[in-house]
Amino acid sequence: MLQPRSAKMYAQVILETAEKFVERIGGLRNDASEMPDNFLNEIHRWSLESLARIALDIKMGCLEEHPPADTQRLIDAINTFFINVPILELKIPFWRVFPTSTFNRYIEALDSIREICLKYINKSMDNLNLEANDDQLSVMQKVLKRENNVKLASILALDLFLVGVDTTSNAVASILYQLSINPKKQQLLHEELDRILPNADSKLTIDKLDEMSYLKACIKETMSNQEEFFSESDKFLPERWLKECQMTKTHHPFACLPFGFGKRMCLGKRFAELEIQTLLATEYGKIVKLSGLVGRPDLLFVYDADEIEKVYRREGPTPFRPSMPCLVKYKSEVRKDFFGREGGVVGVMTEMQDDNGEMPDDFDNEIHKWALECIGRVSLDVRLGCLDSNLSPDSEALKIIEAAKYALRNIAILELRFPFWRYLPTSLWTRYVKNMDYFVE
C-alpha cells in the first residue's frame, strides 16, 4: 500500500495501534484462552483504526470497549458493505432494474461511510498546518494541502477504507489461523521475535522488521498452497520461503502474486478471492471460465504461472481495470452529484476505444479536452466539464477547445509566413484575434 520510505513515516502510529490491539486481545480471551466467534470483527476494528491513523491522523476509538457512536456506525457500515457486495455482484442483478432491499442496504452503508469520512476530513482540514513538513501530515492532509479539495480527499478516503480494511483483516485472520493450528511453526516464530526483541521494552522498528525473515515467510506461506507449484502444498511450511532453502530457488516468480505485478499492482486484494480461486483451480484446472452470471460478462480465472506472467508482462501502461458494477452505479448514478467525474480520465479514454482497443482519429481533440480540464482545475479551481461525454456544440468548454486549436494553428502561419498582418488586418489575423478575445472573455 505504501512505498518503503512512506511506510517508515507511519511506522510509529502503526505500532501504537498494534500494541493497543494486542492489549485488547488479552481481555477478549475466555478461560480456555480462546478468542470469541466474532474475532474477525475485532480484526476489522484494528485495521480500521490503523487506516484512520495513517489516512486522517485521528484516533477513532475502534479498539475501545465502547467505541464512539460514529465509529461503531462506520464499523457496521463497512461490514454491511462487504456482506452485500458478493450478493450484488454474483446473483441475478435485479438491482440494475429496480432498487432491491440488498441494494438499498448497500447504498445506506456507502452513504454512511462517505458521510463519516467527510466529517473526519473536515476535522483534518481544521487542524491542518500549512507550514508543516509532509512527513508530519497524514495522507489526507497531504491531499488537502496540495489540492485544497475536500471532495477529492473524501473520495480518496472512501476508496482507501473500502480496499484497506477487508484486505488486511482477512490476510491477518488467515495467518493467525495457520499459526494456531501449527504450534511448532508458531514456536519458531516466537523464537525469532525473542531473538530480535529480547526484552519486554524492546522497541519494534522498520529495521528490526526487516530482520524478521521467518515472519515474512509465514505471511508468504499463508498465500501459497497450489500443489502444481509448491511441494507438500497441504502443509504449512514457511521454511520454503527462506533464502537458504533450495525450494525457494525453484519457485516460479509469478506463482505467488497476491498484490499483482507491474502496472497491475494494486493497493490490496481480498484474501477471500484468493481462497475461492484456489478452490476453482483445484477442481477444474489451469484456466477456468465462470459463465452464467446474468447481466455480466463471463469471468476467466488463470492459474498457470507461465500464463499469468504473459498477462502481466504484455499489458500496456494503462491496463483496463473494471470496477464492481454496483460501485460504479453508486458513484455514477446514485451519488453523481457528489462524485462527478473525479478520476475519470482513464474511464473516458476507455469508452472511446474501438473493438481493437484503438483510439478515434480525432483523439488529439480528446487530449486537448483533458489538458484544458487540468489547467482549469489547477489555475482556476473550477470544473470546465471538458471530459463530460455529451458536450453540446454550443457549450463553453467546446468553444474554448476550438478557440485554442484555431489560435495554435494560426500562430504557425502568422509567425512563419510573410507578416502582412503587421501592416493590415488580414483574415487570418482577424480569426486569431477573435479566438484570443474569446479566451480573455
C-alpha positions in Angstrom: 0.0 0.0 0.0 2.8 2.4 0.8 6.3 2.8 -0.6 9.1 1.8 1.8 10.1 5.4 2.6 6.4 6.4 3.2 5.9 3.3 5.4 8.7 4.4 7.7 6.9 7.7 8.3 3.8 5.9 9.6 5.7 3.1 11.5 5.1 4.6 14.9 1.3 5.1 14.6 1.0 1.6 13.1 3.0 0.2 16.1 0.9 2.1 18.7 -2.3 0.7 17.1 -1.0 -2.8 17.0 0.1 -2.6 20.7 -3.4 -1.4 21.6 -4.9 -4.3 19.7 -2.7 -6.8 21.5 -3.8 -5.4 24.8 -7.4 -5.8 23.7 -6.8 -9.5 22.7 -5.8 -10.2 26.3 -9.2 -9.1 27.5 -11.2 -11.0 24.8 -9.9 -14.5 25.6 -12.1 -16.9 27.6 -10.9 -19.3 30.3 -9.5 -21.6 27.7 -7.5 -18.8 26.1 -9.7 -18.9 23.0 -10.9 -15.9 21.0 -14.7 -15.2 20.5 -16.6 -16.3 17.4 -16.7 -12.7 16.1 -12.9 -12.3 16.3 -12.8 -11.3 12.6 -14.8 -8.2 13.5 -12.2 -7.3 16.1 -9.5 -7.6 13.4 -11.7 -5.3 11.3 -11.7 -2.8 14.1 -7.9 -2.9 14.4 -7.5 -2.5 10.6 -9.9 0.5 10.6 -8.1 2.2 13.4 -4.8 1.8 11.7 -6.1 3.3 8.5 -7.7 6.2 10.3 -4.3 7.0 11.9 -2.5 6.8 8.6 -5.1 8.5 6.4 -6.6 11.0 8.7 -4.2 11.3 11.7 -7.1 10.7 14.1 -7.9 8.2 16.8 -11.4 6.8 16.0 -11.6 4.7 19.2 -12.2 1.5 17.3 -10.4 -0.5 19.9 -12.2 0.9 22.9 -14.6 -1.3 24.8 -17.4 1.0 23.8 -16.4 2.9 20.7 -17.9 6.3 19.9 -21.3 6.2 18.0 -19.8 7.4 14.7 -17.0 4.9 14.9 -19.4 2.0 15.6 -21.6 3.2 12.8 -18.6 3.2 10.4 -17.6 -0.3 11.5 -21.1 -1.6 10.9 -21.3 0.2 7.6 -18.1 -1.4 6.3 -19.2 -4.8 7.5 -22.6 -4.3 5.7 -20.8 -3.2 2.6 -18.7 -6.4 2.3 -21.6 -8.7 3.2 -23.7 -7.3 0.4 -21.1 -6.9 -2.4 -20.9 -10.6 -3.3 -24.7 -10.9 -3.3 -25.0 -7.9 -5.7 -22.1 -9.0 -7.9 -22.7 -12.8 -8.2 -26.5 -13.2 -8.1 -29.0 -12.0 -10.7 -28.6 -8.2 -10.8 -32.2 -7.2 -10.2 -30.8 -4.0 -8.7 -30.0 -2.8 -12.2 -33.7 -2.6 -12.9 -35.1 -1.6 -9.5 -33.7 -0.8 -6.0 -33.8 -4.2 -4.2 -33.6 -4.4 -0.4 -30.0 -5.6 -0.7 -29.0 -2.7 -2.9 -30.7 -0.2 -0.5 -28.7 -1.6 2.4 -25.5 -1.3 0.2 -26.3 2.3 -0.6 -27.0 3.1 3.0 -23.7 1.6 4.0 -21.8 3.6 1.4 -23.6 6.8 2.3 -22.7 6.3 6.0 -19.0 5.7 5.1 -18.9 8.8 2.9 -20.7 11.0 5.5 -18.4 9.9 8.3 -15.3 10.2 6.2 -16.3 13.7 5.2 -16.8 14.6 8.8 -13.3 13.5 9.8 -11.7 15.1 6.8 -13.3 18.4 7.7 -11.7 18.0 11.2 -8.3 17.2 9.5 -8.7 20.4 7.5 -9.4 22.4 10.6 -6.2 21.0 12.2 -4.1 21.4 9.0 -0.9 23.2 9.5 0.2 24.5 6.1 3.7 25.2 7.3 4.2 21.6 8.4 6.5 19.2 6.5 4.9 16.4 4.5 6.3 13.8 6.9 4.3 15.4 9.7 1.0 15.1 7.8 -1.5 12.3 7.3 -2.3 11.0 3.8 -5.5 13.1 3.6 -3.8 16.2 5.0 -1.2 16.0 2.2 -4.1 15.9 -0.4 -5.8 18.8 1.3 -2.6 20.8 1.5 -1.7 20.3 -2.2 -5.2 20.3 -3.8 -7.3 22.2 -1.2 -10.2 19.9 -2.4 -12.3 18.4 0.4 -14.4 16.3 -2.1 -11.3 14.8 -3.7 -9.9 13.9 -0.2 -13.3 12.4 0.7 -13.3 10.1 -2.4 -9.7 9.0 -1.7 -10.6 8.3 1.9 -13.7 6.3 0.9 -11.7 4.1 -1.5 -8.9 3.7 1.0 -11.2 2.4 3.6 -13.0 0.1 1.2 -9.8 -1.5 -0.2 -7.8 -1.5 3.0 -10.0 -2.8 5.8 -11.2 -6.1 4.4 -8.0 -6.9 2.6 -5.7 -6.6 5.6 -8.2 -8.2 8.0 -8.7 -11.4 6.0 -5.0 -11.8 5.5 -4.2 -11.4 9.2 -7.0 -13.7 10.2 -5.7 -16.4 7.8 -2.1 -16.1 9.1 -3.2 -16.2 12.7 -5.3 -19.3 11.9 -2.4 -21.1 10.3 -0.1 -20.3 13.2 -2.8 -21.5 15.7 -3.1 -25.0 14.1 0.7 -25.3 13.6 2.1 -24.8 17.1 5.6 -25.9 16.1 5.8 -23.1 13.5 4.3 -20.7 16.0 7.1 -21.6 18.4 9.8 -20.9 15.7 8.3 -17.5 15.0 8.2 -16.8 18.7 11.9 -17.7 19.0 12.7 -15.3 16.1 10.8 -12.5 17.9 12.5 -13.2 21.2 15.9 -13.0 19.5 15.2 -9.7 17.7 13.2 -8.2 20.6 14.8 -9.8 23.6 13.3 -7.5 26.3 9.8 -6.5 27.2 10.7 -2.9 26.5 12.4 -3.6 23.2 11.0 -1.3 20.5 9.9 -2.6 17.2 11.3 -0.6 14.3 11.4 -0.9 10.5 15.0 -2.1 10.6 14.1 -4.9 13.1 11.1 -5.9 10.9 13.5 -6.3 8.0 15.4 -8.9 10.1 12.3 -11.0 10.7 12.7 -13.4 7.8 10.6 -16.2 9.4 7.7 -13.8 10.0 7.7 -12.8 6.3 8.0 -16.4 5.3 4.8 -17.2 7.4 2.9 -14.5 5.5 4.0 -15.8 2.1 3.2 -19.4 3.0 -0.3 -18.5 4.0 -0.9 -17.1 0.5 0.6 -20.1 -1.4 -0.9 -23.6 -1.4 -1.2 -24.6 -5.1 0.1 -28.2 -5.5 1.4 -27.6 -9.0 3.9 -25.1 -7.9 4.6 -26.0 -4.2 5.6 -29.4 -3.0 3.7 -30.6 0.1 1.3 -27.7 -0.5 -1.2 -29.1 2.0 1.4 -28.5 4.8 2.2 -25.1 6.4 6.0 -24.9 5.7 7.2 -21.3 6.0 10.8 -22.6 5.7 10.3 -22.9 1.9 10.4 -19.1 1.6 13.8 -18.6 3.5 16.7 -17.7 1.3 18.8 -20.7 2.5 16.1 -23.1 1.4 16.7 -24.8 -2.0 13.0 -24.8 -2.8 13.0 -21.0 -2.9 15.2 -21.0 -6.0 12.8 -23.2 -7.9 9.6 -21.2 -7.3 8.1 -19.6 -10.3 8.2 -15.8 -9.6 4.5 -15.5 -10.7 3.2 -18.4 -8.6 2.5 -16.1 -5.6 1.3 -12.6 -6.5 -1.3 -11.6 -4.0 -0.9 -8.0 -4.9 -0.4 -8.2 -8.7 2.6 -7.1 -10.7 3.9 -4.0 -12.5 1.3 -1.7 -13.8 -1.4 -4.0 -12.5 0.0 -3.7 -8.9 -2.9 -2.6 -6.7 -3.5 -1.4 -3.2 -4.7 -4.7 -2.0 -6.5 -7.8 -2.9 -9.2 -9.5 -0.9 -7.8 -12.8 0.5 -11.2 -14.4 0.2 -10.9 -14.1 -3.6 -7.6 -16.0 -3.4 -9.3 -18.8 -1.5 -12.2 -19.0 -4.0 -9.8 -19.0 -7.0 -7.6 -21.7 -5.5 -10.6 -23.9 -4.9 -11.8 -23.4 -8.5 -8.3 -24.2 -9.9 -8.0 -27.4 -7.8 -11.3 -28.7 -9.1 -11.4 -27.5 -12.7 -7.8 -26.9 -13.9 -5.4 -24.1 -15.0 -7.9 -21.9 -16.8 -11.4 -21.6 -15.5 -14.3 -19.8 -17.3 -17.1 -18.9 -15.0 -20.2 -18.4 -17.1 -23.9 -17.8 -16.4 -23.6 -14.6 -14.5 -26.8 -12.9 -15.5 -26.2 -9.4 -16.9 -22.4 -9.7 -16.7 -19.6 -10.9 -19.0 -18.0 -14.3 -18.3 -15.1 -14.3 -15.9 -11.8 -16.0 -16.7 -9.5 -17.3 -14.0 -5.9 -18.1 -14.9 -3.9 -20.3 -12.6 -0.8 -21.4 -14.6 2.2 -19.2 -13.6 3.5 -19.0 -17.1 0.1 -17.8 -18.4 -0.1 -15.3 -15.5 3.3 -13.9 -16.5 2.2 -13.4 -20.1 -0.9 -11.5 -19.0 1.1 -9.1 -16.7 4.1 -8.6 -18.9 2.1 -7.9 -22.1 -0.2 -5.3 -20.6 0.2 -1.7 -21.7 1.0 1.2 -19.3 -2.7 1.7 -18.5 -4.4 -1.7 -18.2 -8.1 -1.9 -18.1 -9.3 -2.1 -14.5 -13.1 -2.8 -14.5 -14.7 -1.8 -11.2 -17.6 -3.5 -9.5 -20.8 -2.6 -11.3 -22.7 -1.9 -8.1 -19.9 0.6 -7.0 -20.0 2.2 -10.5 -23.7 2.6 -10.2 -23.4 4.2 -6.8 -20.8 6.7 -7.9 -22.1 7.5 -11.4 -25.9 7.4 -10.8 -27.0 7.3 -7.1 -24.5 9.9 -5.9 -23.4 11.5 -9.2 -23.9 15.0 -7.7 -21.1 14.2 -5.2 -18.6 12.1 -7.2 -19.0 13.7 -10.6 -16.1 12.6 -12.9 -13.3 12.7 -10.3 -10.5 10.4 -11.5 -12.5 9.7 -14.7 -9.8 10.3 -17.3 -8.9 6.7 -17.8 -12.6 5.7 -17.9 -13.3 8.3 -20.5 -10.4 7.1 -22.7 -11.6 3.5 -22.4 -15.1 4.5 -23.6 -13.6 6.0 -26.7 -11.7 2.8 -27.7 -13.0 0.7 -30.6 -13.1 -3.2 -30.6 -9.4 -3.3 -31.3 -8.5 -1.0 -28.4 -7.6 1.8 -30.7 -8.5 5.5 -30.2 -10.6 7.5 -32.7 -8.9 9.7 -35.4 -9.7 12.9 -33.5 -8.1 11.6 -30.3 -5.9 14.7 -30.3 -9.1 16.7 -29.6 -9.7 14.5 -26.6 -6.2 15.2 -25.3 -7.0 18.9 -25.7 -10.1 18.4 -23.6 -8.1 16.7 -20.9 -5.3 19.3 -20.9 -7.8 22.1 -20.7 -9.7 20.5 -17.8 -6.4 20.1 -15.9 -5.5 23.7 -16.4 -8.9 24.8 -15.3 -8.6 22.8 -12.1 -5.1 23.9 -11.3 -5.2 27.6 -12.3 -8.8 28.5 -11.5 -10.0 25.7 -9.2 -13.1 25.2 -11.4 -14.5 22.3 -13.4 -14.9 23.2 -17.0 -16.7 20.0 -17.9 -14.4 19.2 -20.8 -14.5 15.4 -20.0 -18.3 15.2 -20.0 -19.3 12.5 -22.5 -22.1 14.6 -24.1 -20.8 18.1 -24.7 -23.2 20.2 -26.7 -21.8 22.1 -29.7 -22.6 25.4 -28.1 -21.0 24.6 -24.7 -18.3 26.9 -23.3 -15.9 24.0 -22.9 -16.1 23.0 -26.5 -15.9 26.6 -27.7 -12.7 27.2 -25.6 -11.2 24.0 -27.1 -12.0 25.0 -30.6 -10.7 28.5 -30.0 -7.4 27.1 -28.6 -7.0 24.8 -31.6 -7.6 27.7 -34.1 -5.3 30.0 -32.2 -2.4 27.5 -32.3 -2.9 26.7 -36.0 -3.0 30.4 -36.9 0.1 31.2 -34.8 2.3 29.0 -37.0 1.1 30.7 -40.2 1.3 34.2 -38.7 4.8 33.6 -37.4 6.4 31.7 -40.3 4.9 33.4 -43.4 5.4 36.9 -44.5 3.8 39.1 -41.8 1.2 41.1 -43.8 -0.7 41.3 -40.5 1.8 43.8 -39.2 0.6 46.3 -41.8 -3.1 45.4 -42.3 -5.6 43.2 -40.6 -5.6 40.0 -42.7 -8.4 37.5 -42.5 -6.1 35.1 -40.7 -5.1 37.8 -38.2 -8.8 38.7 -37.7 -9.6 35.0 -36.8 -6.6 34.8 -34.5 -7.8 38.0 -32.6 -11.3 36.7 -32.4 -10.1 33.4 -30.8 -7.9 35.2 -28.4 -10.7 37.6 -27.4 -12.9 34.6 -26.6 -10.2 33.3 -24.3 -9.8 36.6 -22.5 -13.6 36.9 -22.2 
